[in-house]
Each structure stands twice: as C-alpha cells, then as structure tokens.
C-alpha cells in the first residue's frame, strides 16, 4: 500500500513526464501561432483557416518527429516507477 507521500511523489513524477513530452509540441504551436499572427497583422488578412492549417501541420510534423522521444520517456516512467508499484516493490 502506498503512503500519501509516495502517492504524491508518483503523481508529481507523472505530471513532470507529461510536461516534458508535451513541451516540443506546445513550443512549436506557440511559435507557429506567433508567426501567423505577425503575418496577419502585417498584411491585414483575417482568415481563420490561415491560423488553423499551418498550426495543425506543424503540430503533426513535430509529433511525428518527436514520437520516439515521447515514447522513450513514457516507457522509462512506466518501467522505473509504475511497474515496481504494481508488482508490490
């Protein structure tokens, strides 16, 4: 049985893994959003699809590129933290 402090420690580690693996996608989405917003401000084009399509494309490309990084971090968290708890260690 987990104590309260162990539970919160595992929860903290899980949240940190979530932050680390979502970092590349969120950073790219922010950068593309800023670039498209700057382009729209400079050209006075206010088209909604202009903000959506490049952002989705950049997010998909980033996800595809960083998929091994994300999988590796999740597997390490699972094998080093979760499995020993499930096994009773």
PDB file as gemmi writes it, atoms N, CA and C in Angstrom:
CRYST1    1.000    1.000    1.000  90.00  90.00  90.00 P 1                      
ATOM      1  N   UNK A   1       0.836  -1.186   0.000  1.00  0.00           N  
ATOM      2  CA  UNK A   1       0.000   0.000   0.000  1.00  0.00           C  
ATOM      3  C   UNK A   1       0.879   1.246   0.000  1.00  0.00           C  
ATOM      4  N   UNK A   2       0.525   2.188  -0.850  1.00  0.00           N  
ATOM      5  CA  UNK A   2       1.289   3.432  -0.936  1.00  0.00           C  
ATOM      6  C   UNK A   2       0.925   4.376   0.196  1.00  0.00           C  
ATOM      7  N   UNK A   3       1.945   5.009   0.716  1.00  0.00           N  
ATOM      8  CA  UNK A   3       1.664   6.065   1.686  1.00  0.00           C  
ATOM      9  C   UNK A   3       1.269   7.321   0.905  1.00  0.00           C  
ATOM     10  N   UNK A   4       0.790   8.295   1.615  1.00  0.00           N  
ATOM     11  CA  UNK A   4       0.357   9.532   0.971  1.00  0.00           C  
ATOM     12  C   UNK A   4       1.511  10.244   0.281  1.00  0.00           C  
ATOM     13  N   UNK A   5       2.676  10.264   0.919  1.00  0.00           N  
ATOM     14  CA  UNK A   5       3.830  10.943   0.325  1.00  0.00           C  
ATOM     15  C   UNK A   5       4.323  10.209  -0.918  1.00  0.00           C  
ATOM     16  N   UNK A   6       4.296   8.880  -0.902  1.00  0.00           N  
ATOM     17  CA  UNK A   6       4.699   8.122  -2.100  1.00  0.00           C  
ATOM     18  C   UNK A   6       3.724   8.356  -3.247  1.00  0.00           C  
ATOM     19  N   UNK A   7       2.439   8.401  -2.929  1.00  0.00           N  
ATOM     20  CA  UNK A   7       1.431   8.659  -3.946  1.00  0.00           C  
ATOM     21  C   UNK A   7       1.659  10.013  -4.606  1.00  0.00           C  
ATOM     22  N   UNK A   8       1.876  11.045  -3.797  1.00  0.00           N  
ATOM     23  CA  UNK A   8       2.088  12.371  -4.345  1.00  0.00           C  
ATOM     24  C   UNK A   8       3.405  12.470  -5.104  1.00  0.00           C  
ATOM     25  N   UNK A   9       4.401  11.694  -4.694  1.00  0.00           N  
ATOM     26  CA  UNK A   9       5.661  11.676  -5.419  1.00  0.00           C  
ATOM     27  C   UNK A   9       5.486  11.062  -6.806  1.00  0.00           C  
ATOM     28  N   UNK A  10       4.740   9.964  -6.901  1.00  0.00           N  
ATOM     29  CA  UNK A  10       4.468   9.342  -8.197  1.00  0.00           C  
ATOM     30  C   UNK A  10       3.625  10.281  -9.058  1.00  0.00           C  
ATOM     31  N   UNK A  11       2.659  10.945  -8.454  1.00  0.00           N  
ATOM     32  CA  UNK A  11       1.840  11.896  -9.182  1.00  0.00           C  
ATOM     33  C   UNK A  11       2.673  13.050  -9.712  1.00  0.00           C  
ATOM     34  N   UNK A  12       3.589  13.549  -8.889  1.00  0.00           N  
ATOM     35  CA  UNK A  12       4.480  14.632  -9.312  1.00  0.00           C  
ATOM     36  C   UNK A  12       5.360  14.189 -10.471  1.00  0.00           C  
ATOM     37  N   UNK A  13       5.909  12.977 -10.382  1.00  0.00           N  
ATOM     38  CA  UNK A  13       6.739  12.457 -11.469  1.00  0.00           C  
ATOM     39  C   UNK A  13       5.927  12.301 -12.751  1.00  0.00           C  
ATOM     40  N   UNK A  14       4.697  11.820 -12.642  1.00  0.00           N  
ATOM     41  CA  UNK A  14       3.840  11.660 -13.822  1.00  0.00           C  
ATOM     42  C   UNK A  14       3.505  12.986 -14.464  1.00  0.00           C  
ATOM     43  N   UNK A  15       3.225  13.993 -13.656  1.00  0.00           N  
ATOM     44  CA  UNK A  15       2.949  15.317 -14.211  1.00  0.00           C  
ATOM     45  C   UNK A  15       4.187  15.911 -14.870  1.00  0.00           C  
ATOM     46  N   UNK A  16       5.350  15.664 -14.286  1.00  0.00           N  
ATOM     47  CA  UNK A  16       6.585  16.178 -14.894  1.00  0.00           C  
ATOM     48  C   UNK A  16       6.838  15.495 -16.240  1.00  0.00           C  
ATOM     49  N   UNK A  17       6.594  14.198 -16.332  1.00  0.00           N  
ATOM     50  CA  UNK A  17       6.743  13.488 -17.607  1.00  0.00           C  
ATOM     51  C   UNK A  17       5.779  14.072 -18.631  1.00  0.00           C  
ATOM     52  N   UNK A  18       4.551  14.381 -18.222  1.00  0.00           N  
ATOM     53  CA  UNK A  18       3.583  14.986 -19.136  1.00  0.00           C  
ATOM     54  C   UNK A  18       4.061  16.345 -19.635  1.00  0.00           C  
ATOM     55  N   UNK A  19       4.650  17.138 -18.761  1.00  0.00           N  
ATOM     56  CA  UNK A  19       5.177  18.446 -19.166  1.00  0.00           C  
ATOM     57  C   UNK A  19       6.332  18.273 -20.143  1.00  0.00           C  
ATOM     58  N   UNK A  20       7.227  17.334 -19.854  1.00  0.00           N  
ATOM     59  CA  UNK A  20       8.409  17.139 -20.708  1.00  0.00           C  
ATOM     60  C   UNK A  20       8.005  16.653 -22.101  1.00  0.00           C  
ATOM     61  N   UNK A  21       7.082  15.704 -22.183  1.00  0.00           N  
ATOM     62  CA  UNK A  21       6.750  15.162 -23.502  1.00  0.00           C  
ATOM     63  C   UNK A  21       5.824  16.085 -24.291  1.00  0.00           C  
ATOM     64  N   UNK A  22       5.112  16.980 -23.626  1.00  0.00           N  
ATOM     65  CA  UNK A  22       4.271  17.910 -24.376  1.00  0.00           C  
ATOM     66  C   UNK A  22       5.017  19.189 -24.748  1.00  0.00           C  
ATOM     67  N   UNK A  23       6.192  19.381 -24.199  1.00  0.00           N  
ATOM     68  CA  UNK A  23       6.966  20.593 -24.455  1.00  0.00           C  
ATOM     69  C   UNK A  23       7.262  20.880 -25.914  1.00  0.00           C  
ATOM     70  N   UNK A  24       7.783  19.918 -26.671  1.00  0.00           N  
ATOM     71  CA  UNK A  24       8.087  20.222 -28.081  1.00  0.00           C  
ATOM     72  C   UNK A  24       6.854  20.627 -28.888  1.00  0.00           C  
ATOM     73  N   UNK A  25       5.744  19.948 -28.695  1.00  0.00           N  
ATOM     74  CA  UNK A  25       4.540  20.260 -29.462  1.00  0.00           C  
ATOM     75  C   UNK A  25       4.004  21.636 -29.085  1.00  0.00           C  
ATOM     76  N   UNK A  26       3.956  21.930 -27.795  1.00  0.00           N  
ATOM     77  CA  UNK A  26       3.441  23.229 -27.363  1.00  0.00           C  
ATOM     78  C   UNK A  26       4.345  24.372 -27.802  1.00  0.00           C  
ATOM     79  N   UNK A  27       5.653  24.141 -27.802  1.00  0.00           N  
ATOM     80  CA  UNK A  27       6.587  25.172 -28.245  1.00  0.00           C  
ATOM     81  C   UNK A  27       6.409  25.473 -29.723  1.00  0.00           C  
ATOM     82  N   UNK A  28       6.275  24.429 -30.534  1.00  0.00           N  
ATOM     83  CA  UNK A  28       6.075  24.631 -31.967  1.00  0.00           C  
ATOM     84  C   UNK A  28       4.740  25.312 -32.235  1.00  0.00           C  
ATOM     85  N   UNK A  29       3.685  24.904 -31.536  1.00  0.00           N  
ATOM     86  CA  UNK A  29       2.373  25.538 -31.716  1.00  0.00           C  
ATOM     87  C   UNK A  29       2.431  27.024 -31.362  1.00  0.00           C  
ATOM     88  N   UNK A  30       3.137  27.355 -30.297  1.00  0.00           N  
ATOM     89  CA  UNK A  30       3.287  28.754 -29.908  1.00  0.00           C  
ATOM     90  C   UNK A  30       4.062  29.540 -30.963  1.00  0.00           C  
ATOM     91  N   UNK A  31       5.166  28.978 -31.430  1.00  0.00           N  
ATOM     92  CA  UNK A  31       5.977  29.663 -32.440  1.00  0.00           C  
ATOM     93  C   UNK A  31       5.225  29.883 -33.747  1.00  0.00           C  
ATOM     94  N   UNK A  32       4.548  28.863 -34.224  1.00  0.00           N  
ATOM     95  CA  UNK A  32       3.785  28.996 -35.467  1.00  0.00           C  
ATOM     96  C   UNK A  32       2.637  29.980 -35.278  1.00  0.00           C  
ATOM     97  N   UNK A  33       1.983  29.928 -34.122  1.00  0.00           N  
ATOM     98  CA  UNK A  33       0.904  30.877 -33.846  1.00  0.00           C  
ATOM     99  C   UNK A  33       1.392  32.315 -33.845  1.00  0.00           C  
ATOM    100  N   UNK A  34       2.560  32.547 -33.263  1.00  0.00           N  
ATOM    101  CA  UNK A  34       3.127  33.898 -33.267  1.00  0.00           C  
ATOM    102  C   UNK A  34       3.493  34.355 -34.678  1.00  0.00           C  
ATOM    103  N   UNK A  35       4.094  33.462 -35.462  1.00  0.00           N  
ATOM    104  CA  UNK A  35       4.456  33.824 -36.834  1.00  0.00           C  
ATOM    105  C   UNK A  35       3.232  34.115 -37.694  1.00  0.00           C  
ATOM    106  N   UNK A  36       2.210  33.294 -37.578  1.00  0.00           N  
ATOM    107  CA  UNK A  36       0.992  33.518 -38.357  1.00  0.00           C  
ATOM    108  C   UNK A  36       0.293  34.790 -37.889  1.00  0.00           C  
ATOM    109  N   UNK A  37       0.258  35.032 -36.592  1.00  0.00           N  
ATOM    110  CA  UNK A  37      -0.334  36.260 -36.074  1.00  0.00           C  
ATOM    111  C   UNK A  37       0.407  37.496 -36.552  1.00  0.00           C  
ATOM    112  N   UNK A  38       1.718  37.433 -36.585  1.00  0.00           N  
ATOM    113  CA  UNK A  38       2.517  38.540 -37.104  1.00  0.00           C  
ATOM    114  C   UNK A  38       2.246  38.757 -38.586  1.00  0.00           C  
ATOM    115  N   UNK A  39       2.178  37.668 -39.339  1.00  0.00           N  
ATOM    116  CA  UNK A  39       1.859  37.757 -40.766  1.00  0.00           C  
ATOM    117  C   UNK A  39       0.481  38.381 -40.975  1.00  0.00           C  
ATOM    118  N   UNK A  40      -0.495  37.969 -40.180  1.00  0.00           N  
ATOM    119  CA  UNK A  40      -1.844  38.526 -40.309  1.00  0.00           C  
ATOM    120  C   UNK A  40      -1.870  40.009 -39.944  1.00  0.00           C  
ATOM    121  N   UNK A  41      -1.123  40.402 -38.948  1.00  0.00           N  
ATOM    122  CA  UNK A  41      -1.087  41.808 -38.554  1.00  0.00           C  
ATOM    123  C   UNK A  41      -0.414  42.663 -39.617  1.00  0.00           C  
ATOM    124  N   UNK A  42       0.617  42.107 -40.246  1.00  0.00           N  
ATOM    125  CA  UNK A  42       1.332  42.873 -41.273  1.00  0.00           C  
ATOM    126  C   UNK A  42       0.549  42.999 -42.569  1.00  0.00           C  
ATOM    127  N   UNK A  43      -0.245  41.997 -42.889  1.00  0.00           N  
ATOM    128  CA  UNK A  43      -0.966  42.002 -44.173  1.00  0.00           C  
ATOM    129  C   UNK A  43      -2.452  42.323 -44.028  1.00  0.00           C  
ATOM    130  N   UNK A  44      -2.955  42.475 -42.830  1.00  0.00           N  
ATOM    131  CA  UNK A  44      -4.374  42.737 -42.548  1.00  0.00           C  
ATOM    132  C   UNK A  44      -5.289  41.650 -43.088  1.00  0.00           C  
ATOM    133  N   UNK A  45      -4.783  40.430 -43.196  1.00  0.00           N  
ATOM    134  CA  UNK A  45      -5.597  39.288 -43.602  1.00  0.00           C  
ATOM    135  C   UNK A  45      -6.124  38.643 -42.320  1.00  0.00           C  
ATOM    136  N   UNK A  46      -7.430  38.528 -42.202  1.00  0.00           N  
ATOM    137  CA  UNK A  46      -8.030  37.955 -41.004  1.00  0.00           C  
ATOM    138  C   UNK A  46      -8.809  36.688 -41.349  1.00  0.00           C  
ATOM    139  N   UNK A  47      -8.155  35.744 -41.937  1.00  0.00           N  
ATOM    140  CA  UNK A  47      -8.771  34.474 -42.327  1.00  0.00           C  
ATOM    141  C   UNK A  47      -8.531  33.449 -41.226  1.00  0.00           C  
ATOM    142  N   UNK A  48      -9.595  32.786 -40.773  1.00  0.00           N  
ATOM    143  CA  UNK A  48      -9.485  31.832 -39.665  1.00  0.00           C  
ATOM    144  C   UNK A  48      -8.692  30.582 -40.054  1.00  0.00           C  
ATOM    145  N   UNK A  49      -8.851  30.123 -41.296  1.00  0.00           N  
ATOM    146  CA  UNK A  49      -8.121  28.917 -41.693  1.00  0.00           C  
ATOM    147  C   UNK A  49      -6.626  29.177 -41.808  1.00  0.00           C  
ATOM    148  N   UNK A  50      -6.241  30.423 -41.969  1.00  0.00           N  
ATOM    149  CA  UNK A  50      -4.818  30.762 -42.058  1.00  0.00           C  
ATOM    150  C   UNK A  50      -4.119  30.485 -40.728  1.00  0.00           C  
ATOM    151  N   UNK A  51      -4.815  30.593 -39.629  1.00  0.00           N  
ATOM    152  CA  UNK A  51      -4.197  30.293 -38.340  1.00  0.00           C  
ATOM    153  C   UNK A  51      -4.266  28.802 -38.027  1.00  0.00           C  
ATOM    154  N   UNK A  52      -5.310  28.135 -38.492  1.00  0.00           N  
ATOM    155  CA  UNK A  52      -5.545  26.746 -38.113  1.00  0.00           C  
ATOM    156  C   UNK A  52      -4.667  25.767 -38.885  1.00  0.00           C  
ATOM    157  N   UNK A  53      -4.630  25.881 -40.194  1.00  0.00           N  
ATOM    158  CA  UNK A  53      -3.960  24.885 -41.044  1.00  0.00           C  
ATOM    159  C   UNK A  53      -2.451  24.825 -40.799  1.00  0.00           C  
ATOM    160  N   UNK A  54      -1.727  25.941 -40.775  1.00  0.00           N  
ATOM    161  CA  UNK A  54      -0.285  25.832 -40.512  1.00  0.00           C  
ATOM    162  C   UNK A  54       0.026  25.280 -39.119  1.00  0.00           C  
ATOM    163  N   UNK A  55      -0.799  25.652 -38.145  1.00  0.00           N  
ATOM    164  CA  UNK A  55      -0.562  25.173 -36.783  1.00  0.00           C  
ATOM    165  C   UNK A  55      -0.761  23.662 -36.688  1.00  0.00           C  
ATOM    166  N   UNK A  56      -1.815  23.158 -37.301  1.00  0.00           N  
ATOM    167  CA  UNK A  56      -2.066  21.718 -37.267  1.00  0.00           C  
ATOM    168  C   UNK A  56      -0.969  20.971 -38.015  1.00  0.00           C  
ATOM    169  N   UNK A  57      -0.543  21.492 -39.154  1.00  0.00           N  
ATOM    170  CA  UNK A  57       0.544  20.854 -39.903  1.00  0.00           C  
ATOM    171  C   UNK A  57       1.836  20.806 -39.112  1.00  0.00           C  
ATOM    172  N   UNK A  58       2.169  21.915 -38.445  1.00  0.00           N  
ATOM    173  CA  UNK A  58       3.401  21.964 -37.647  1.00  0.00           C  
ATOM    174  C   UNK A  58       3.302  21.030 -36.446  1.00  0.00           C  
ATOM    175  N   UNK A  59       2.127  20.954 -35.828  1.00  0.00           N  
ATOM    176  CA  UNK A  59       1.949  20.065 -34.678  1.00  0.00           C  
ATOM    177  C   UNK A  59       2.086  18.609 -35.109  1.00  0.00           C  
ATOM    178  N   UNK A  60       1.467  18.245 -36.235  1.00  0.00           N  
ATOM    179  CA  UNK A  60       1.584  16.865 -36.722  1.00  0.00           C  
ATOM    180  C   UNK A  60       3.024  16.512 -37.070  1.00  0.00           C  
ATOM    181  N   UNK A  61       3.735  17.432 -37.724  1.00  0.00           N  
ATOM    182  CA  UNK A  61       5.132  17.174 -38.072  1.00  0.00           C  
ATOM    183  C   UNK A  61       5.991  17.028 -36.813  1.00  0.00           C  
ATOM    184  N   UNK A  62       5.762  17.882 -35.836  1.00  0.00           N  
ATOM    185  CA  UNK A  62       6.521  17.806 -34.585  1.00  0.00           C  
ATOM    186  C   UNK A  62       6.215  16.518 -33.836  1.00  0.00           C  
ATOM    187  N   UNK A  63       4.940  16.124 -33.825  1.00  0.00           N  
ATOM    188  CA  UNK A  63       4.574  14.876 -33.172  1.00  0.00           C  
ATOM    189  C   UNK A  63       5.259  13.696 -33.840  1.00  0.00           C  
ATOM    190  N   UNK A  64       5.279  13.692 -35.162  1.00  0.00           N  
ATOM    191  CA  UNK A  64       5.902  12.602 -35.899  1.00  0.00           C  
ATOM    192  C   UNK A  64       7.409  12.549 -35.631  1.00  0.00           C  
ATOM    193  N   UNK A  65       8.052  13.705 -35.591  1.00  0.00           N  
ATOM    194  CA  UNK A  65       9.496  13.770 -35.368  1.00  0.00           C  
ATOM    195  C   UNK A  65       9.853  13.378 -33.933  1.00  0.00           C  
ATOM    196  N   UNK A  66       9.058  13.828 -32.961  1.00  0.00           N  
ATOM    197  CA  UNK A  66       9.417  13.603 -31.562  1.00  0.00           C  
ATOM    198  C   UNK A  66       8.717  12.391 -30.939  1.00  0.00           C  
ATOM    199  N   UNK A  67       8.105  11.552 -31.744  1.00  0.00           N  
ATOM    200  CA  UNK A  67       7.388  10.399 -31.212  1.00  0.00           C  
ATOM    201  C   UNK A  67       8.309   9.434 -30.455  1.00  0.00           C  
ATOM    202  N   UNK A  68       9.518   9.203 -30.952  1.00  0.00           N  
ATOM    203  CA  UNK A  68      10.431   8.290 -30.260  1.00  0.00           C  
ATOM    204  C   UNK A  68      10.870   8.881 -28.917  1.00  0.00           C  
ATOM    205  N   UNK A  69      11.085  10.187 -28.870  1.00  0.00           N  
ATOM    206  CA  UNK A  69      11.436  10.874 -27.622  1.00  0.00           C  
ATOM    207  C   UNK A  69      10.322  10.707 -26.589  1.00  0.00           C  
ATOM    208  N   UNK A  70       9.081  10.925 -27.020  1.00  0.00           N  
ATOM    209  CA  UNK A  70       7.939  10.804 -26.110  1.00  0.00           C  
ATOM    210  C   UNK A  70       7.762   9.362 -25.626  1.00  0.00           C  
ATOM    211  N   UNK A  71       7.870   8.424 -26.557  1.00  0.00           N  
ATOM    212  CA  UNK A  71       7.702   7.020 -26.205  1.00  0.00           C  
ATOM    213  C   UNK A  71       8.778   6.571 -25.227  1.00  0.00           C  
ATOM    214  N   UNK A  72      10.005   6.996 -25.459  1.00  0.00           N  
ATOM    215  CA  UNK A  72      11.111   6.623 -24.570  1.00  0.00           C  
ATOM    216  C   UNK A  72      10.866   7.131 -23.147  1.00  0.00           C  
ATOM    217  N   UNK A  73      10.435   8.392 -23.016  1.00  0.00           N  
ATOM    218  CA  UNK A  73      10.180   8.945 -21.686  1.00  0.00           C  
ATOM    219  C   UNK A  73       9.020   8.230 -20.987  1.00  0.00           C  
ATOM    220  N   UNK A  74       7.975   7.917 -21.732  1.00  0.00           N  
ATOM    221  CA  UNK A  74       6.851   7.205 -21.129  1.00  0.00           C  
ATOM    222  C   UNK A  74       7.234   5.792 -20.715  1.00  0.00           C  
ATOM    223  N   UNK A  75       8.030   5.111 -21.533  1.00  0.00           N  
ATOM    224  CA  UNK A  75       8.460   3.750 -21.194  1.00  0.00           C  
ATOM    225  C   UNK A  75       9.361   3.747 -19.966  1.00  0.00           C  
ATOM    226  N   UNK A  76      10.257   4.717 -19.867  1.00  0.00           N  
ATOM    227  CA  UNK A  76      11.135   4.812 -18.697  1.00  0.00           C  
ATOM    228  C   UNK A  76      10.302   5.067 -17.444  1.00  0.00           C  
ATOM    229  N   UNK A  77       9.339   5.981 -17.528  1.00  0.00           N  
ATOM    230  CA  UNK A  77       8.472   6.257 -16.373  1.00  0.00           C  
ATOM    231  C   UNK A  77       7.682   5.014 -15.988  1.00  0.00           C  
ATOM    232  N   UNK A  78       7.155   4.329 -16.989  1.00  0.00           N  
ATOM    233  CA  UNK A  78       6.352   3.132 -16.726  1.00  0.00           C  
ATOM    234  C   UNK A  78       7.203   2.033 -16.082  1.00  0.00           C  
ATOM    235  N   UNK A  79       8.356   1.754 -16.676  1.00  0.00           N  
ATOM    236  CA  UNK A  79       9.165   0.621 -16.183  1.00  0.00           C  
ATOM    237  C   UNK A  79       9.879   0.940 -14.861  1.00  0.00           C  
ATOM    238  N   UNK A  80      10.269   2.172 -14.646  1.00  0.00           N  
ATOM    239  CA  UNK A  80      11.011   2.515 -13.425  1.00  0.00           C  
ATOM    240  C   UNK A  80      10.107   2.912 -12.257  1.00  0.00           C  
ATOM    241  N   UNK A  81       8.911   3.396 -12.544  1.00  0.00           N  
ATOM    242  CA  UNK A  81       8.056   3.922 -11.477  1.00  0.00           C  
ATOM    243  C   UNK A  81       6.780   3.111 -11.282  1.00  0.00           C  
ATOM    244  N   UNK A  82       6.030   2.922 -12.354  1.00  0.00           N  
ATOM    245  CA  UNK A  82       4.702   2.317 -12.225  1.00  0.00           C  
ATOM    246  C   UNK A  82       4.772   0.809 -12.020  1.00  0.00           C  
ATOM    247  N   UNK A  83       5.548   0.101 -12.846  1.00  0.00           N  
ATOM    248  CA  UNK A  83       5.611  -1.350 -12.727  1.00  0.00           C  
ATOM    249  C   UNK A  83       6.101  -1.830 -11.358  1.00  0.00           C  
ATOM    250  N   UNK A  84       7.129  -1.227 -10.769  1.00  0.00           N  
ATOM    251  CA  UNK A  84       7.512  -1.666  -9.416  1.00  0.00           C  
ATOM    252  C   UNK A  84       6.401  -1.461  -8.383  1.00  0.00           C  
ATOM    253  N   UNK A  85       5.598  -0.411  -8.549  1.00  0.00           N  
ATOM    254  CA  UNK A  85       4.484  -0.198  -7.622  1.00  0.00           C  
ATOM    255  C   UNK A  85       3.396  -1.242  -7.803  1.00  0.00           C  
ATOM    256  N   UNK A  86       3.121  -1.593  -9.058  1.00  0.00           N  
ATOM    257  CA  UNK A  86       2.103  -2.607  -9.333  1.00  0.00           C  
ATOM    258  C   UNK A  86       2.574  -3.967  -8.838  1.00  0.00           C  
ATOM    259  N   UNK A  87       3.864  -4.246  -9.013  1.00  0.00           N  
ATOM    260  CA  UNK A  87       4.420  -5.535  -8.575  1.00  0.00           C  
ATOM    261  C   UNK A  87       4.567  -5.623  -7.057  1.00  0.00           C  
ATOM    262  N   UNK A  88       4.413  -4.506  -6.387  1.00  0.00           N  
ATOM    263  CA  UNK A  88       4.486  -4.528  -4.926  1.00  0.00           C  
ATOM    264  C   UNK A  88       5.849  -4.201  -4.379  1.00  0.00           C  
ATOM    265  N   UNK A  89       6.728  -3.646  -5.208  1.00  0.00           N  
ATOM    266  CA  UNK A  89       8.087  -3.350  -4.758  1.00  0.00           C  
ATOM    267  C   UNK A  89       8.196  -1.991  -4.355  1.00  0.00           C  
TER     268      UNK A  89                                                      
END                                                                             
